[in-house]
């Protein structure tokens, strides 16, 4: 299992897996709703459109595929990448899709017609993470070439190259107000950048690879996952707290919608729930049989969904 996401209304879950299926679930205990087929290639990620009407997935065969979430029909196949698609994201209005690929490009698509709008070239290695800004006007991408790049989401013009990471960039994200970009890297750091100038604002340090990093919903704090989970003040860079994941590498982290809790997924097969102020361990959720690669809260914060290398999606 590579990625999971809730629909915006919290009623459904979509997941992607190495077994060549995309599965959609009702957000009630273990109710498998459907399996989305129509291809023979493993996929890296799967996500809902902002309105929950469509599911998009990036596949190792170089395509992005779209399904209707209600009828379960394959609506469109977006063809253009020359290697596996590692990441996909919808624009906030759902009109466009951005994808990052092993072919070193970022591509922008019309989410309705499937037309390739732009091919963004500049990265020198694979692109494992892409995201739209909250206003949909910019795109950020992180790459194996150690850079974070900012693009105009209309013209495709490269606006900034943020250099400083010493190893591949694993994750990128915009802050809630769009003025900052957060990146996590194998160089053992998470870095915060000014969106307009590309200036490096601060460097947050770990002792091992940073697999995942996320802003709190109000943008005041950052959580980063590595061999430890660390909580930071997003303005000063002050370390607010740190906890060992009690077993192995932390592969995924996320804040709850009300910012009171943090969920983590680990290489030790567990999901853990933490108090977002004290980092007190609230619960350890066991049952997965392999690495937990992805975790997310439902929009109302009452449920957690996790996806694992064991091929299962679990709801807690």
Secondary structure, DSSP 8 states (H G I E B T S, - for coil): --EEEE-TTSSEEEEE-TTS-EEEEETTTTEEEEEE-S--S-EEEEEE-TTSSEEEEEETTSEEEEEETTT--EEEEEE--SS-EEEEEE-TTSSEEEEEETTS-EEEEETTT--EEEEE---SS---EEEE-TTSSEEEEE-TTS-EEEEETTT--EEEEE---SS-EEEEEE-TTSSEEEEEETTSEEEEEETTT--EEEEEE-SS---EEEE-TTSSEEEEESSEEEEEETTT--EEEEEE-SSS-EEEEEE-TTSSEEEEEETTS-EEEEETTT--EEEEE---SS-EEEEEE-TTSS-EEEEETTS-EEE-
